[in-house]
Amino acid sequence: MNKREEQRLAKLAEKNAAKVVKPREERAKKYDDTLKQKPDEDPELRDFFSDMRKREF
């Protein structure tokens, strides 16, 4: 690569690094009113259900 291409790539990399991408969930909620709103998660319940997923029945 020549010097000009390197400068161009560096500028493009800085530009892309400055962009902030919102999580997909937030975008989906914005456009789809039928989605249920997630309640605030309780850490105790989250741990309980993660343990339940690990068990075999």
N, C-alpha and C positions, 0 to 999 in steps of 0.2 A: 504494500500500500504506500501511496505517496503521502506527503505531509498534509495535503489538503483533505484527503479522505479521512485521515486520522483525526483531524480537527473536526470534521463534519460528524464523524461517529461519536466523538467525545461530547459535542454539543447535543446531539440527539440523545445520548445516554443520560445527560444531566436533565434534559427536558422530560424524559420518561420517568426518571427517578423522582421528579418533583410531583408527578401525578399521584393522587390518592384514590384508590379503588375501594368503593364501599362493598361490604359483604353482599352476597347475592340475596340473602333473606330480606334485607332492607329494601332492595330494589323490587323484590316480588311483592312485598307488602304495599309498596307505593302504587303499583299498577294493578293489583288484584285485591279487591275489597272482600272477596269471599274467603280469603285465608284467615284462619283463626290466629288471634294474637297469643303469643306464648306468654304465660304468666312468668313472673320472676322465679327463677329456679331456686329451690331450697337445697343447699349443699347436702343435707342429710338424705333427702329423697334421691338426689342424683347418685350418691354413693350406694344407696340401697339398690336402686335399679341396675347400676353397673355390676354389683355383686350378683344380682339375680340373673343377668345375662350370661355370666360366667358359669353358672351351675348347669348341670345336666339333669334332665328329668327322664 
